[in-house]
Amino acid sequence: LLLPYIGLKGLYFLGYFVFGLGTGLIGLFPDIVATLTLTLYTIPFNLISEYHKAEE
């Protein structure tokens, strides 16, 4: 969905940025609903594999 607009490297960076933001927010709001909600913001493993495949 975002791949044509920001590219594979941008999507890779965005995934790590959102993951870091989510883990920071888990530290601020340590209840179960926040933890379950914010752990959904991880980068899918198929994007990582596509990124490394494209580098070769």
C-alpha positions in Angstrom: 0.0 0.0 0.0 2.7 2.5 0.9 5.5 0.8 -1.1 5.0 2.8 -4.3 5.0 6.1 -2.4 7.9 5.8 0.0 9.9 2.9 -1.4 11.2 -0.2 0.3 13.9 1.5 2.4 11.4 4.1 3.6 8.9 1.4 4.5 11.7 -0.5 6.3 12.6 2.6 8.3 9.0 3.5 9.0 8.4 0.1 10.5 11.3 0.4 12.9 10.3 4.0 13.8 6.7 3.0 14.6 7.9 0.0 16.5 10.2 2.2 18.6 7.4 4.7 19.2 5.1 1.8 20.2 7.5 0.4 22.7 8.1 3.8 24.1 4.4 4.3 24.6 4.1 0.9 26.3 6.6 2.2 28.8 4.4 5.2 29.5 1.1 3.3 29.6 1.8 -0.1 31.0 -1.8 -1.5 31.0 -2.9 -4.6 29.1 -5.0 -2.8 26.5 -2.1 -0.4 25.6 0.3 -3.3 25.4 -1.9 -5.4 23.2 -2.7 -2.4 20.9 0.9 -1.1 20.6 2.4 -4.5 19.9 0.4 -4.7 16.7 2.7 -2.0 15.1 5.5 -4.3 14.1 7.0 -4.6 10.6 5.9 -7.7 8.8 8.6 -10.3 8.2 7.9 -10.5 4.5 8.8 -6.8 4.1 12.2 -7.5 5.8 12.8 -10.5 3.5 11.8 -8.5 0.4 14.2 -5.7 1.5 17.2 -8.0 1.9 16.3 -9.8 -1.3 16.3 -6.5 -3.3 19.7 -5.6 -1.9 21.3 -8.7 -3.5 
